[in-house]
């Protein structure tokens, strides 16, 4: 079976449309979305609608849960909190119910466990960033004892691509865009972000998991980042200048052409 694993759409319709278009050419049977469908950008309802149309299996991200009123916004940055409040007013009851009903974790047979932040701890896992070996080891420990018996856990939240392998007690990060999966190893895999890049890689990224070939493939997709950013700015969702990171300030100063580099934010 072939899966497309995506994450962190963040209401970026242009990025999601381009990503779904690329997925149609990959002979994928199931799309798995690792949460944060909404937040930051200006097309939350359209992004929810597209994912529901595809039958994507989705889990809840911290932005999704905040918009649904399930968690406080106290830990969010001021402009992230503003986007959450704005998003609530743009979604109907059906979309809000959809976000509220998303699970924190989802298992696909004995193949894959999907989470937003981490497989540990039991509560608050949507907030945990697997950005250190110590934290990744805790989620590897949870994966090794998970009831599904899956050897792969897909996570998002960091907005950075990563394929991590645990074999024989040794953890390492895979380099390159193609990975062969060992049947006796465990994996934590992060597809990066569809709609909110936080590095020099402005394209949308996702992973294709082929269980028959036992392989993972990184896909990168170009989209009209300038159009998305213009919509976000028009909606008043860009941070005030004092909160805008230096790379974004320089991009804005160079005009529309520079907008293709996309802006950085925080979850």
C-alpha positions in Angstrom: 0.0 0.0 0.0 1.1 3.5 -0.7 0.6 6.4 1.7 1.1 10.2 1.2 2.1 11.7 4.6 1.6 15.4 4.9 1.6 17.9 7.8 1.2 21.5 8.9 -1.0 22.8 6.1 -1.8 25.9 8.1 -4.6 27.2 5.9 -2.3 27.6 2.9 -4.6 26.8 0.0 -2.1 27.3 -2.8 0.3 24.9 -1.1 -2.3 22.3 -0.4 -3.8 22.3 -3.9 -0.3 21.9 -5.4 0.6 19.1 -3.0 -2.6 17.2 -3.7 -2.0 17.7 -7.4 1.4 16.1 -7.0 0.0 13.3 -4.9 -2.4 12.3 -7.7 0.6 11.2 -9.8 2.1 9.0 -7.1 -0.5 6.1 -7.1 -1.3 6.8 -3.5 -4.1 4.9 -1.8 -4.4 6.9 1.4 -3.4 10.4 2.5 -2.4 10.8 6.1 -2.4 14.4 7.5 -0.5 15.0 10.8 -2.5 18.0 11.9 -2.4 21.8 12.0 -4.7 22.1 9.0 -5.5 25.6 10.2 -3.7 28.6 11.6 -1.5 31.4 10.3 -3.0 31.7 6.8 -6.3 32.8 5.3 -8.0 29.7 3.8 -8.9 27.4 6.7 -12.4 26.4 5.4 -11.1 25.6 1.9 -8.2 23.5 3.3 -10.5 21.5 5.6 -12.9 21.0 2.7 -10.2 19.7 0.4 -8.8 17.2 2.9 -12.3 15.9 3.7 -13.0 15.4 0.0 -9.9 13.3 -0.4 -10.8 11.1 2.6 -7.6 12.0 4.3 -6.9 10.4 7.7 -6.2 13.3 9.9 -5.0 13.8 13.5 -5.3 17.0 15.5 -2.5 19.6 15.8 -2.2 22.2 18.5 -3.6 24.9 16.2 -6.6 22.7 15.3 -7.4 22.0 18.9 -7.0 25.7 19.8 -9.4 26.8 17.1 -11.9 24.1 18.3 -11.6 25.6 21.8 -10.1 22.4 23.2 -6.9 24.0 24.5 -5.9 27.4 25.7 -4.0 29.9 23.4 -1.8 31.1 26.3 1.3 29.3 24.9 0.9 30.7 21.4 2.7 33.7 20.0 0.7 36.9 19.7 0.2 36.6 15.9 -0.5 32.8 16.1 -3.2 33.6 18.8 -4.6 36.3 16.6 -4.9 33.9 13.6 -6.6 31.3 15.8 -9.3 33.9 16.9 -9.7 35.0 13.3 -10.0 31.4 12.1 -12.8 30.7 14.5 -14.9 33.4 13.0 -14.4 32.1 9.5 -15.4 28.5 10.1 -18.9 27.1 10.3 -20.2 24.7 12.9 -19.5 21.7 10.8 -15.9 22.6 10.2 -15.4 23.4 13.9 -17.0 20.0 14.8 -14.7 18.3 12.4 -11.6 19.8 14.0 -12.9 19.0 17.5 -13.4 15.3 16.6 -9.9 14.8 15.2 -8.0 12.2 17.3 -4.6 13.0 18.9 -3.2 9.7 17.5 -4.3 7.3 14.8 -3.1 3.8 13.9 -3.2 2.2 10.5 -3.2 -1.5 11.2 0.3 -2.6 12.1 1.9 -0.3 9.6 1.9 3.3 10.9 1.0 5.4 13.9 0.2 9.1 13.2 0.6 11.9 15.6 1.1 15.7 15.4 3.9 16.3 17.9 5.1 13.1 19.5 3.9 9.6 20.5 4.6 10.5 24.1 3.4 11.6 26.6 -0.1 10.4 27.2 -1.5 14.0 27.3 -0.2 17.1 25.7 1.6 15.2 23.0 0.5 17.7 20.3 2.8 20.3 21.9 5.9 18.2 22.1 8.6 18.9 19.5 10.8 16.0 18.6 13.8 18.2 18.0 16.4 16.4 20.1 17.7 12.8 20.4 16.5 12.7 24.0 12.9 13.4 23.0 13.0 11.2 19.9 14.2 8.4 22.1 11.1 8.7 24.3 8.9 8.4 21.3 10.9 5.5 20.0 10.4 3.8 23.4 6.6 4.5 23.1 6.6 3.1 19.5 8.4 -0.1 20.5 5.7 -0.9 23.0 2.7 0.5 21.1 -0.3 -1.8 20.9 -0.5 -1.5 17.1 2.9 -3.3 16.7 3.7 -0.7 14.0 7.4 0.1 13.3 6.8 3.6 11.9 5.5 6.7 13.7 4.9 9.8 11.5 5.0 13.1 13.3 4.9 16.8 12.4 4.9 20.1 14.3 8.6 21.0 13.8 8.0 21.9 10.1 11.3 20.2 9.3 11.8 17.0 7.2 13.4 14.2 9.0 13.7 10.4 8.9 15.1 8.8 12.0 16.0 5.1 12.4 16.4 3.0 15.5 18.2 -0.3 15.0 20.2 -2.4 17.4 19.9 0.3 20.0 21.5 2.9 17.7 19.6 6.0 16.5 20.6 7.9 13.4 19.1 10.4 10.9 18.8 9.3 7.3 20.3 11.5 4.7 18.8 11.8 1.2 15.4 11.7 -0.4 15.1 7.9 -0.7 15.1 5.5 2.3 14.9 1.7 2.3 13.1 0.5 5.4 14.5 -2.4 7.4 11.9 -4.8 8.8 13.6 -5.1 12.1 14.1 -1.3 12.7 11.9 1.4 14.0 11.3 4.8 12.4 10.2 8.3 13.3 9.4 10.2 10.1 8.5 13.9 9.6 7.2 15.0 6.2 8.1 18.7 6.9 5.4 21.2 6.1 2.9 21.8 3.3 2.1 25.4 4.1 4.4 27.0 6.6 8.1 26.6 5.8 10.7 27.5 8.4 13.9 27.1 6.4 15.4 28.1 3.1 13.3 25.3 1.6 10.1 27.2 0.7 8.5 24.4 -1.3 5.8 22.2 0.2 7.2 18.8 1.3 5.7 15.4 2.0 6.6 11.7 2.2 5.4 8.7 0.2 5.5 5.5 2.1 5.3 2.3 0.1 4.8 -0.7 2.3 5.2 -3.2 -0.5 8.6 -1.8 -1.5 9.4 -0.9 2.1 10.5 2.6 1.0 10.1 6.2 1.9 10.4 9.0 -0.7 10.6 12.7 -0.1 8.5 14.9 -2.5 9.0 18.7 -2.9 6.3 20.8 -4.6 6.4 24.3 -5.9 3.4 26.6 -5.4 2.4 30.2 -5.6 3.8 31.4 -2.3 3.4 35.0 -3.2 -0.3 34.7 -3.7 -0.8 32.9 -0.4 1.2 35.5 1.5 -0.7 38.3 -0.2 -4.0 36.7 1.1 -2.5 36.4 4.5 -1.4 40.0 4.6 -4.8 41.2 3.3 -6.5 39.3 6.1 -4.4 41.0 8.7 -2.7 37.8 9.8 0.9 38.8 9.3 2.7 39.6 12.5 3.3 43.2 13.4 6.7 44.4 12.3 8.4 43.9 15.7 7.4 40.2 15.6 8.5 39.7 12.0 11.7 37.6 11.8 14.6 39.3 10.0 14.5 37.0 6.9 10.8 37.9 6.4 11.4 41.6 6.8 14.1 41.5 4.1 11.8 39.5 1.8 8.9 42.0 2.2 11.3 44.8 1.4 12.2 43.2 -1.9 8.6 43.1 -3.0 6.4 40.4 -4.6 9.2 38.5 -6.3 10.9 38.0 -3.0 7.7 36.7 -1.4 8.4 33.3 -3.0 10.9 32.7 -0.2 8.0 32.6 2.2 7.9 33.7 5.8 8.9 32.0 9.0 6.5 31.6 12.0 6.1 29.6 15.2 3.6 26.9 16.2 
